[in-house]
Amino acid sequence: MAGIPGGETLHALVFAVLEHGIRAASSADGLPPSLVEETGTGERTIKTFTGATVDAGVRAARGAAGKSTAERIAMLWDGRITGKDGDEHAIMVIAQERGQSRSFVFAQRYGRDGGTVVPEGRPGYVADRASMLG
């Protein structure tokens, strides 16, 4: 991902999390807002946040991210992204590695073929945001 902010290790986490998001979005329960934490040795844990709304779950995941001691974190949720053709479904990921001053937003657009989620195009870098790590 030349020219995309973040390093190789963070990009590997982002791709793994996006793949998880696509699989989970296809399940009957869907994809709840989640936080993936990765240690310096590459061990990963995932926490899910369910609430009254997706926004509430995302806020809870962001709060947990701020308290994380992990080397890398990635929040993900089933959201929407607005492009030239209007709103589209997308798996959204905000990721950050300790020592970086900003977090980075990535998205994987998707459509549905029956009950199966089908990725559309390639994952993309969307923007950077304020740091999530405390």
C-alpha positions as CSV (number, residue, x, y, z in Angstrom):
1,M,0.0,0.0,0.0
2,A,2.6,2.4,-1.2
3,G,1.8,6.0,-0.3
4,I,-0.9,5.0,2.2
5,P,-0.2,6.2,5.8
6,G,0.7,3.6,8.4
7,G,3.3,0.9,8.1
8,E,3.4,-2.7,6.8
9,T,2.4,-4.2,10.1
10,L,-0.6,-1.8,10.5
11,H,-1.7,-2.5,6.9
12,A,-1.6,-6.3,7.6
13,L,-3.9,-5.7,10.6
14,V,-6.2,-3.6,8.5
15,F,-6.5,-6.2,5.8
16,A,-7.2,-9.0,8.3
17,V,-9.8,-6.9,10.1
18,L,-11.5,-6.0,6.8
19,E,-11.6,-9.7,5.8
20,H,-13.2,-10.5,9.2
21,G,-15.7,-7.7,8.7
22,I,-16.8,-9.0,5.3
23,R,-17.3,-12.6,6.7
24,A,-19.1,-11.3,9.8
25,A,-21.4,-9.0,7.8
26,S,-22.5,-12.1,5.9
27,S,-23.6,-13.9,9.0
28,A,-27.1,-14.0,10.4
29,D,-26.0,-11.8,13.4
30,G,-24.2,-9.3,11.2
31,L,-21.1,-7.3,12.2
32,P,-21.3,-5.5,15.6
33,P,-18.9,-2.6,16.2
34,S,-15.7,-4.2,17.4
35,L,-12.2,-3.4,18.6
36,V,-9.3,-5.6,17.6
37,E,-6.2,-5.2,19.7
38,E,-2.8,-6.5,18.6
39,T,0.3,-7.0,20.7
40,G,3.8,-6.4,19.6
41,T,4.2,-10.1,18.9
42,G,1.1,-10.2,16.7
43,E,-1.4,-11.8,19.0
44,R,-4.9,-10.4,18.4
45,T,-8.0,-10.2,20.6
46,I,-11.4,-8.9,19.5
47,K,-14.1,-7.2,21.6
48,T,-17.6,-6.5,20.3
49,F,-19.9,-3.7,21.4
50,T,-23.6,-4.1,21.1
51,G,-26.0,-1.4,22.0
52,A,-29.2,0.3,21.0
53,T,-27.5,1.7,17.8
54,V,-24.4,1.2,15.7
55,D,-23.3,4.7,16.7
56,A,-23.5,3.8,20.4
57,G,-21.4,0.7,19.7
58,V,-18.8,2.7,17.8
59,R,-18.6,5.2,20.6
60,A,-18.1,2.4,23.1
61,A,-15.4,0.8,21.0
62,R,-13.6,4.2,20.6
63,G,-13.7,4.6,24.4
64,A,-12.1,1.2,24.9
65,A,-9.5,2.0,22.2
66,G,-8.5,5.1,24.3
67,K,-7.8,2.8,27.3
68,S,-6.0,0.1,25.3
69,T,-2.4,-0.8,26.0
70,A,-2.0,-2.7,22.7
71,E,0.7,-2.0,20.2
72,R,-1.9,-1.7,17.4
73,I,-5.7,-1.3,17.4
74,A,-8.4,-1.4,14.8
75,M,-12.1,-0.5,15.2
76,L,-14.5,-1.8,12.7
77,W,-18.2,-1.6,12.0
78,D,-20.7,-2.0,9.2
79,G,-21.3,1.5,7.9
80,R,-21.8,3.6,4.8
81,I,-19.5,5.7,2.7
82,T,-20.6,8.5,0.4
83,G,-19.1,8.7,-3.0
84,K,-19.8,10.2,-6.4
85,D,-22.6,7.7,-6.9
86,G,-24.2,8.4,-3.5
87,D,-24.2,6.3,-0.3
88,E,-22.8,2.7,-0.4
89,H,-22.5,0.0,2.2
90,A,-18.9,-0.4,3.5
91,I,-17.0,-2.1,6.2
92,M,-15.3,0.8,8.0
93,V,-12.0,0.5,9.9
94,I,-10.1,3.1,11.9
95,A,-6.6,1.8,12.8
96,Q,-3.6,3.1,14.6
97,E,-0.2,2.0,15.8
98,R,1.3,3.2,19.0
99,G,3.7,6.1,18.3
100,Q,1.6,7.4,15.5
101,S,0.0,10.8,16.1
102,R,-3.1,10.1,14.0
103,S,-5.4,7.2,13.3
104,F,-6.3,6.2,9.7
105,V,-9.7,5.4,8.2
106,F,-10.1,2.6,5.7
107,A,-13.2,1.2,3.9
108,Q,-14.2,-1.8,1.9
109,R,-17.3,-1.2,-0.1
110,Y,-19.6,-4.1,-0.6
111,G,-22.9,-5.3,-2.2
112,R,-25.1,-8.3,-1.4
113,D,-25.8,-11.3,-3.6
114,G,-28.7,-12.9,-1.7
115,G,-27.4,-13.3,1.9
116,T,-23.7,-13.1,0.9
117,V,-21.7,-10.0,1.2
118,V,-19.6,-9.4,-1.9
119,P,-16.7,-6.9,-1.8
120,E,-16.7,-4.2,-4.5
121,G,-13.4,-2.9,-5.7
122,R,-10.4,-2.8,-3.4
123,P,-10.1,-1.5,0.1
124,G,-9.3,2.1,0.2
125,Y,-7.7,4.7,2.5
126,V,-10.3,7.3,3.3
127,A,-8.8,9.9,5.7
128,D,-6.9,10.4,8.9
129,R,-8.4,11.3,12.2
130,A,-7.4,12.2,15.7
131,S,-5.4,9.7,17.7
132,M,-7.4,7.0,19.4
133,L,-4.7,5.7,21.7
134,G,-4.3,7.3,25.1
